[in-house]
């Protein structure tokens, strides 16, 4: 029995051995799956191979670097990194410049897990290849940055001078990552003759985080140009015309611009270097150079160290009342604003010291302080403090919301030396509707500043107090058109009969705005003219053209008088009304007004209503122009040319304008020389703008030459008037 049992045991043992022999090898199975058409299956196979860590997988995984699926390639990179097999170094390096940023970073990480010395040496060697494109070079540099080998510094420093920003930017970052070994060569580069290298070196030093860089960077901030630096050549620049087209010759940066760019990088680097840079930057706040002070203040704001609060407040106090804007603008910086912005950035630690400055004897210090505190969401304790704070901040709407407590301080503010303060206070007092403000506002009607007077007038009208009537009547009789119009509106709001006589006189003012404001004020007062002639004058001033046209023959004279008005809307309204009036007497003044580019279509339309027929060559040409009848104008070219060139030489600005715009719209090449001569003889900014943008190269060149000879650096677009004309648009 025992013998038989032993036999059975042996058989079972044999079967067990055979079962072990046919068990599947997981590595072989995973390697087979790398050829699976399903990307998820290939991805899963790579995970298995990574876990098995079998050297047989290295070459197949290298092949997966060219897989079509992003996830498969990324998984292969991760797996090769985990293997740390030197066979992967070259393939990983070869794929550095392929794929997206995420894959790029994975490859760098994988290379870092290989033989670092061997990998670094190979990367440095490959970087010497002059045939590398920017993408390949920057990828190799980025990989060196990830590995952080000290021996790469000598190869990377020259890359700071590369003209390609992709390469120089990668070198900056890589040197910053390498850190301490790069600091000494980077400090030496701060004395390079090329501003680009100095700026890039400064940026890289900031990325190292090494405090050894602070002193040299401070020196760079104060003295950005080394003695041996080559000054860039100043490029000649064409004068610029800021219209639809801008003509500008690219300029080589001036030495000041170059220096400032280096300083900016030095300041930004210092801000990265942390608390150790605070005291050296504070010392820069007393420098004479405004760009140094400005950039130092900005860096201190970024560092947000409480030690900077008092020095920055001292700088703010020192700047108050000093007109340094010209010096600052020449340097491209603003010390004052930089200091205020830095104090805002410092936040809570700055509040208490700043509150003490609200009582400073210098009003500019108080205003600057209030602006900063406002941005820090400071809330004054009491109502009086709040009013004073809001006045300093010029928060007029908030003061109106406070109501009565704000009235007294706002009245005091009417005496402020700052015109903006007086103007804002006047507006707020008008909205507060407190009669205490009437007499102080009346006094301010004599203010030297036009905008202040206008706001005071509006406030008095809003307050509705009869004490303001006589003073406002006097203002209405002044020579300031905008104030006169505002005074008329205020008198209309007050509705006092004393104003009727002066307002009626205003109906015949030379300025259309004053006439209309006077008419609207009278309308509010329910003015009813006793005579038809007075009613017509009133309606013309009101620009109620439909009503004027219904007044019959008596309206002819007042309407004809407005054909020469300076206001285009008034001229257009008078033209339309005369056409509707149906009075044949209108033919003469309307035909005389024909050479008016802005109104010629309306003039011809009005004359057509009156049965007018051209009585001269000039009238015939004007009629064609009004109808934009280019066919007849060109068919009768000799007549057209004669009439328009005579007008261009007449000295009448409207005729000149009408002639030139018409000739440009017709676009006859043979007239270009005449148009150029017109610009030379009696050109205006508007005509130069027309030539510049009309689409004719010769006229454009003539406009540029005219602008240059007349001292223009900018020709702005016209703010009013009729439509533009393009060459040959008719």
LUMTI-157033 format. One record per residue (C-alpha): x, y, z; residue in three letters. Coordinates in steps of 0.1 Angstrom, whole numbers, plus 5000, padded with zeros to 4 digits. Last residue first. Example, Ala and Ser with C-alpha at 12.3 -4.5 7.8 and 13.67 -1.06 7.14 Angstrom:
! residues 2
513749895071SER/512349555078ALA/
***
This chain:
! residues 730
482660884417UNK/485160714440UNK/488060814418UNK/490360894447UNK/488460874479UNK/486561164495UNK/485661224531UNK/482261314544UNK/481261644558UNK/482561844588UNK/483561764623UNK/486461614643UNK/488961594615UNK/491461314620UNK/494761404635UNK/497961494616UNK/500961414638UNK/504561514634UNK/503661844617UNK/506362104612UNK/504962264581UNK/507662134557UNK/507061774571UNK/503361794567UNK/503661924531UNK/506061654522UNK/503861384537UNK/500761534519UNK/502561534486UNK/503561174491UNK/499861084496UNK/498961284466UNK/501361094445UNK/500260754459UNK/496460814453UNK/494260634478UNK/492460924494UNK/494160874528UNK/497061114528UNK/495461354503UNK/492461404525UNK/494561444556UNK/496661714538UNK/493461884529UNK/492261884565UNK/495562014578UNK/495362304554UNK/497062384521UNK/496962724504UNK/499862724479UNK/501462384484UNK/498162204487UNK/496762374456UNK/499962294438UNK/499561924446UNK/495961934434UNK/497162094401UNK/499761824397UNK/497161554403UNK/494661694378UNK/495761474348UNK/495161154368UNK/491361224369UNK/490061094403UNK/486561234402UNK/486361214440UNK/489661394443UNK/488461674421UNK/485261704441UNK/487061724474UNK/489461984460UNK/486762204446UNK/484462194476UNK/487362274500UNK/488562564479UNK/484962694476UNK/484462674513UNK/487762834521UNK/487163134498UNK/490763224486UNK/489563214450UNK/492262994437UNK/490462664443UNK/487262824429UNK/489062904397UNK/490362544396UNK/486862414401UNK/485262614374UNK/487962554348UNK/488262184355UNK/484562124352UNK/484262334319UNK/487262144304UNK/485961814317UNK/482461844301UNK/482261464297UNK/483861414331UNK/481361634350UNK/478561484329UNK/479461124339UNK/480361214374UNK/476861324383UNK/477261334420UNK/473761504420UNK/475161804440UNK/478361794419UNK/476261804387UNK/474462104400UNK/477662274410UNK/479062224375UNK/475862384360UNK/476062664385UNK/479662734374UNK/478862724337UNK/476062974343UNK/472263004348UNK/471562664362UNK/467762594363UNK/465762644395UNK/462262504397UNK/461962584435UNK/461962224445UNK/465062174423UNK/466762454443UNK/466162264476UNK/467561944461UNK/470562134448UNK/471262274482UNK/470761944499UNK/473261774476UNK/475762064480UNK/475562064517UNK/478961934531UNK/480862014499UNK/479662374498UNK/479962544464UNK/476162594461UNK/475762884486UNK/475263144458UNK/472562914443UNK/470762904477UNK/471063284482UNK/469663354446UNK/466963084445UNK/465463184479UNK/463563464463UNK/461363204447UNK/459663134480UNK/458562764482UNK/459162744520UNK/459962374517UNK/463262454499UNK/463962734523UNK/463462504552UNK/465762244538UNK/468562504533UNK/467962664567UNK/468262314584UNK/471462234565UNK/473062564574UNK/472062524611UNK/473462174612UNK/476662294596UNK/477262554623UNK/479362844610UNK/476263024596UNK/476363144560UNK/472963004550UNK/471563134583UNK/470863484568UNK/468663324542UNK/466463174569UNK/465963504588UNK/465063674555UNK/462763404541UNK/460663354572UNK/458263644565UNK/457363464532UNK/455463184550UNK/455563084587UNK/455162714578UNK/458862674569UNK/459762794604UNK/457662524620UNK/459462254600UNK/462862414609UNK/462462404647UNK/466162504651UNK/465362674684UNK/467162974671UNK/465162964639UNK/461962924660UNK/462763234681UNK/463663444651UNK/460463334634UNK/458463414666UNK/460063764667UNK/458963834631UNK/455463704639UNK/455163954668UNK/454163904704UNK/456563624711UNK/455163354735UNK/457763224761UNK/456562924781UNK/459462954805UNK/460762614794UNK/460562744758UNK/462563044769UNK/465362824781UNK/465262624749UNK/465562944729UNK/468463064749UNK/470262724746UNK/469562734708UNK/470963074704UNK/474062994726UNK/474762674706UNK/474262854672UNK/476863114681UNK/476563464666UNK/473763554691UNK/470363644677UNK/468263444701UNK/470563574729UNK/468663904729UNK/465463704738UNK/467463544767UNK/468463884780UNK/464764004780UNK/463363684795UNK/465863654824UNK/463963884848UNK/460863664843UNK/462463394866UNK/462163034854UNK/465062904874UNK/465562614851UNK/465562844820UNK/468063054838UNK/470262754843UNK/470062654806UNK/470863004795UNK/473863004820UNK/475162674805UNK/474962824770UNK/476763134781UNK/479362924798UNK/480062734766UNK/480263054746UNK/482463244769UNK/481963614759UNK/479863724789UNK/476163824787UNK/474963494800UNK/477363544830UNK/475563874838UNK/472163694836UNK/473563434859UNK/474463694885UNK/470963834883UNK/469163504886UNK/471363344914UNK/469363494943UNK/466263324928UNK/467362984942UNK/466762684920UNK/469662474933UNK/470062294899UNK/470562624881UNK/473162734906UNK/474962394902UNK/475062424864UNK/476562774867UNK/479162654891UNK/480062374868UNK/480562614839UNK/482562854860UNK/484862564871UNK/485362454835UNK/486262804824UNK/488962854851UNK/489463204864UNK/486563184888UNK/484163484887UNK/481063264890UNK/482763144922UNK/481163414942UNK/477763294932UNK/478662944944UNK/479563074979UNK/476163264979UNK/474062954969UNK/475762684989UNK/473762735021UNK/470662665000UNK/471362285001UNK/470262094970UNK/472961824974UNK/473261784936UNK/474362144930UNK/476862114959UNK/478361804942UNK/478961984910UNK/480562284927UNK/482862054948UNK/483961874916UNK/484862204899UNK/486662344929UNK/488662024934UNK/489562014897UNK/490662384899UNK/493162304926UNK/493862604948UNK/490862514969UNK/488362794977UNK/485362594965UNK/486562324989UNK/485262535019UNK/481762495004UNK/482462125001UNK/483462105038UNK/480162285048UNK/477962075025UNK/479261725034UNK/477361685067UNK/474061755048UNK/474061455025UNK/476461165027UNK/475261034993UNK/476461354977UNK/479861294992UNK/479960944977UNK/479161094943UNK/481961354947UNK/484761104955UNK/487461354949UNK/489861134971UNK/490761434992UNK/487061524994UNK/486261165004UNK/488861175033UNK/487561505046UNK/483961375046UNK/485061055063UNK/487061235089UNK/483961445097UNK/481761145098UNK/483960955122UNK/486260645121UNK/487660665086UNK/487460335065UNK/490560225047UNK/489960005017UNK/493659975007UNK/492860144974UNK/491260434994UNK/494360445016UNK/496560494986UNK/494360774971UNK/494060935005UNK/497760945010UNK/498261094976UNK/495661364984UNK/497161445018UNK/500761465003UNK/499461694976UNK/497761915002UNK/501061965021UNK/500562035058UNK/500261665065UNK/497161565085UNK/496261275062UNK/499961165067UNK/499161005100UNK/496760765082UNK/499660655061UNK/501660515090UNK/498560315101UNK/497760185067UNK/501160075054UNK/501359745073UNK/497959645058UNK/498859645022UNK/502459665009UNK/501059654973UNK/499259984978UNK/502560144991UNK/504260014959UNK/501660164937UNK/502060504953UNK/505860494949UNK/505560384912UNK/503060664906UNK/505460934918UNK/508460784902UNK/506860774867UNK/509060614841UNK/509860644804UNK/513160834811UNK/511961144793UNK/508661104810UNK/510261124844UNK/512261434837UNK/509261614822UNK/507061494851UNK/509361604878UNK/507161894890UNK/507761884927UNK/504661944949UNK/504861614966UNK/507961414956UNK/509561434991UNK/506461325008UNK/506061024985UNK/509760934991UNK/509260955028UNK/506260735025UNK/508360485006UNK/511060495033UNK/508460445060UNK/506760145043UNK/509859965030UNK/510559775063UNK/507059615060UNK/508359385032UNK/505959345003UNK/508659224979UNK/506659324949UNK/506159674962UNK/509859694970UNK/510559614933UNK/508259894921UNK/509960134944UNK/513360034932UNK/512160074896UNK/510860424902UNK/513960544922UNK/516360414896UNK/514260564867UNK/514160904885UNK/518060924887UNK/518961134917UNK/519160824940UNK/517360854974UNK/515060554968UNK/518060344959UNK/518860284996UNK/515560115000UNK/516559864973UNK/519759774993UNK/517659735024UNK/515059505007UNK/517359274987UNK/517959035016UNK/514158995020UNK/513658804987UNK/515758754956UNK/512858774932UNK/512459154937UNK/516159194929UNK/515659014896UNK/512759254886UNK/514959554895UNK/517859414874UNK/515459344845UNK/514059694846UNK/517559844848UNK/518659654817UNK/515559774798UNK/516160134810UNK/519760124797UNK/518560024763UNK/515860294762UNK/518360564773UNK/520860444747UNK/518260484720UNK/516660184706UNK/517160144668UNK/514160284651UNK/511660134626UNK/510460404602UNK/506960514609UNK/504060604586UNK/500660564602UNK/497560534580UNK/494060594592UNK/495560904607UNK/498560944630UNK/501061104607UNK/504561044617UNK/507661234608UNK/510261004594UNK/512960874618UNK/516660874615UNK/518160584634UNK/520360664665UNK/523260424665UNK/523460204696UNK/526060314721UNK/528760044725UNK/529359964761UNK/532959994773UNK/532160214803UNK/529459974815UNK/525860114811UNK/523360014838UNK/524860224866UNK/522260234894UNK/520359924886UNK/523459744875UNK/525159834908UNK/522059704926UNK/522359384906UNK/526059344915UNK/525159384952UNK/522159144952UNK/523758864931UNK/525458704961UNK/521958654976UNK/521358354952UNK/517758294942UNK/519058164909UNK/516058304890UNK/516958664898UNK/520458594884UNK/518858474852UNK/517058804848UNK/520159004854UNK/522058794829UNK/519358844803UNK/519459224807UNK/523259234806UNK/523359014775UNK/520759224757UNK/522659544766UNK/525759414748UNK/529059544762UNK/529059274789UNK/529459404825UNK/526459224839UNK/528058914823UNK/530558884851UNK/527658844875UNK/526358564853UNK/529758394854UNK/529758414892UNK/526158294897UNK/526157994874UNK/527457744899UNK/524957864925UNK/521757814904UNK/521457544877UNK/517857644875UNK/518558004869UNK/521057904842UNK/518357694825UNK/515757974827UNK/518058234811UNK/519257984785UNK/515757904775UNK/514958274771UNK/518158314750UNK/517058034727UNK/513458134722UNK/514458504720UNK/516558434689UNK/519258704688UNK/521558484710UNK/523558684735UNK/522458474766UNK/523458174746UNK/527158254754UNK/526458174791UNK/524957834783UNK/528057634772UNK/530157764801UNK/527357684826UNK/526857324814UNK/529657194837UNK/527557274867UNK/524957024857UNK/521357124865UNK/519556824849UNK/516357024842UNK/518357324830UNK/520257094807UNK/517056964793UNK/515857324787UNK/519057394768UNK/518557094746UNK/514957194738UNK/516057554732UNK/518557434706UNK/515957204689UNK/513357474686UNK/515857734675UNK/517157524646UNK/520357324652UNK/522857354623UNK/525457514645UNK/525957194665UNK/527557294698UNK/524357204717UNK/524956834708UNK/528056824729UNK/526456984759UNK/523556744756UNK/525956444754UNK/527956564785UNK/524756614804UNK/523456264796UNK/526756104806UNK/526956284838UNK/523356224846UNK/523355854839UNK/519555824834UNK/516855954858UNK/517356314847UNK/516756214811UNK/513256094822UNK/512456424837UNK/513556604806UNK/511456364785UNK/508456434807UNK/508956804803UNK/508856784765UNK/505856554767UNK/503956834786UNK/505257104763UNK/503856934732UNK/505556684709UNK/508956684693UNK/512056894702UNK/513256644729UNK/512656334708UNK/516356294698UNK/517356334734UNK/515056054744UNK/516455834717UNK/520055914727UNK/519555844764UNK/517455534762UNK/520355284758UNK/521655414791UNK/518955234810UNK/517355434838UNK/514355194837UNK/512055444854UNK/512855714828UNK/512155464801UNK/508755394816UNK/507855764818UNK/508955814782UNK/506855514771UNK/503855644789UNK/504155974772UNK/504355814738UNK/501355594745UNK/499355894757UNK/500156094726UNK/499155814702UNK/500955794669UNK/503855594684UNK/507255724677UNK/508555694713UNK/507055344712UNK/510255224695UNK/512255314726UNK/509755104746UNK/510554814723UNK/514354864729UNK/513954884767UNK/511554594772UNK/514154314773UNK/515854494802UNK/512854374824UNK/511554634848UNK/508354424854UNK/506354724866UNK/507354934836UNK/506554644813UNK/503054614827UNK/502454994824UNK/503654974788UNK/501154694781UNK/498354914794UNK/499255194770UNK/499354944741UNK/495854824751UNK/494655184754UNK/496055254719UNK/494154964703UNK/495854824672UNK/497854594694UNK/501554584685UNK/502654674720UNK/500554384731UNK/503254134720UNK/505654304744UNK/503154274772UNK/502853894766UNK/506553854765UNK/506954044797UNK/504153844814UNK/505853504806UNK/502853254803UNK/502952934826UNK/503652614805UNK/506552494825UNK/504852544858UNK/502052314848UNK/504552044838UNK/506052054872UNK/502752014889UNK/501951714867UNK/505251554877UNK/504551614914UNK/501151454910UNK/502751154894UNK/505251124922UNK/502651134948UNK/500650854932UNK/503750644931UNK/504350704968UNK/500750584976UNK/501350264956UNK/504550184976UNK/502750245009UNK/500050005000UNK/
***
